[in-house]
Amino acid sequence: MLVKEIMNKYPITLSPSDTIRDAAERVAKYSVVAITVVDENEKVVGILTEGDLLYKKLRPHAPHYVNVLGASVYYTGISEYNKDFKKLLATTVAELMTKEVITCYENTDLAEAVGVMLEKHLKAIPVVNKDGRLKGVLNRREIMKAIADDYKLEEEKEANHK
């Protein structure tokens, strides 16, 4: 089975200049786990997930560190703290989105795409053409529907053979 057979061909999108409020409203309204961010030419430039939006509800806290001979050694690294703090201050989608987006093509084998989703802990993958333009989105909901449909077909075949 190919990705194009089950992908959502009409995905919800955001612009990098959209506000965080716009993004949160779309996530809530359409019950999606991720929204692809596209430029004016429909090229994928990022992805915004529910997880990204959750940063807006974090309370700022100092990074955890230990003092060793007068030097502060941070547990998770000061760069991680700075990244989280920038997300907390974000007001536009461009400031909050993930810019390194894993994508796939319409003719990608579904098993291969699911393997990447599992390996990288992704809930959705934008589907693009060779120019990087958005054609659809593959998310766990479509995959679950395909799995359920496969079970129905198997049961029907078994029933017909009896």
Protein Blocks (a to p, Z undefined) as FASTA:
>chain_A
ZZklmpcfbbcdddfkbcfklmmmmmmmnopabdcdddfkopafbdcdfklmmmmmpccd
ddddddeehiacdfkopklmmmmmmmmmpcbfklmmcfbdcdddfklcfklmmmmmmmno
pabdcdddfkopafbdcdfklmmmmmmmmmmmmmmmmmmmZZ
